[in-house]
Amino acid sequence: MIRLITPSDTPTLIALAEASGLFEPNQTEELAQMLEQHFNSELESQDLWFTDDDNGGKYSVADTRGKIG
């Protein structure tokens, strides 16, 4: 099921990014920082982050930063 991510998804999504082999270590750190900023921002964000969650197994993540509005 595709749904918005929650803060509790962050560790699994970072592990997914690392396991994919498509990201350098500094890029997964940047992803973690972006997610942290998204969840901790005091400003109302128009960013949307999605995950495909198949019975608790996360398979993908996508964001809409700067693409809506």
C-alpha positions as CSV (number, residue, x, y, z in Angstrom):
1,M,0.0,0.0,0.0
2,I,1.4,3.4,-0.9
3,R,1.1,5.8,2.0
4,L,2.8,8.9,3.6
5,I,5.9,8.0,5.6
6,T,6.0,8.4,9.3
7,P,9.0,9.1,11.6
8,S,9.1,5.4,12.6
9,D,9.7,4.5,8.9
10,T,13.0,6.4,8.8
11,P,15.4,3.7,10.0
12,T,13.9,1.1,7.6
13,L,14.0,3.5,4.6
14,I,17.6,4.5,5.3
15,A,18.5,0.8,5.5
16,L,16.7,0.3,2.2
17,A,18.7,3.1,0.6
18,E,22.0,1.6,1.9
19,A,21.1,-1.9,0.8
20,S,20.2,-0.8,-2.7
21,G,23.9,0.1,-3.4
22,L,22.7,3.2,-5.3
23,F,23.7,5.7,-2.7
24,E,27.1,6.7,-1.3
25,P,27.3,6.8,2.5
26,N,27.2,10.6,2.5
27,Q,24.0,10.5,0.4
28,T,22.2,8.2,2.8
29,E,23.2,10.6,5.6
30,E,21.8,13.5,3.6
31,L,18.5,11.5,3.1
32,A,18.4,10.9,6.9
33,Q,18.9,14.7,7.5
34,M,16.2,15.6,5.0
35,L,13.7,13.2,6.6
36,E,14.6,14.6,10.1
37,Q,14.0,18.2,8.8
38,H,10.7,17.1,7.3
39,F,9.4,15.7,10.5
40,N,10.9,18.3,12.8
41,S,10.1,21.4,10.8
42,E,8.0,24.0,12.7
43,L,7.0,25.4,9.3
44,E,4.1,23.9,7.4
45,S,5.7,21.9,4.7
46,Q,4.1,21.1,1.3
47,D,6.6,18.3,0.8
48,L,5.1,14.8,0.6
49,W,7.1,11.7,1.2
50,F,5.6,8.3,0.3
51,T,6.5,4.7,0.9
52,D,5.2,1.5,-0.6
53,D,4.5,-0.6,2.5
54,D,3.6,-4.3,1.7
55,N,2.4,-5.8,5.0
56,G,5.1,-4.0,7.0
57,G,8.0,-4.4,4.4
58,K,9.1,-1.1,3.0
59,Y,10.1,-1.3,-0.7
60,S,10.4,2.2,-1.9
61,V,10.4,5.9,-1.0
62,A,9.6,9.0,-3.1
63,D,9.2,12.7,-2.3
64,T,7.5,15.6,-4.0
65,R,9.8,18.4,-2.7
66,G,9.2,21.5,-4.8
67,K,6.9,19.7,-7.2
68,I,3.5,20.6,-5.8
69,G,1.9,24.0,-5.8
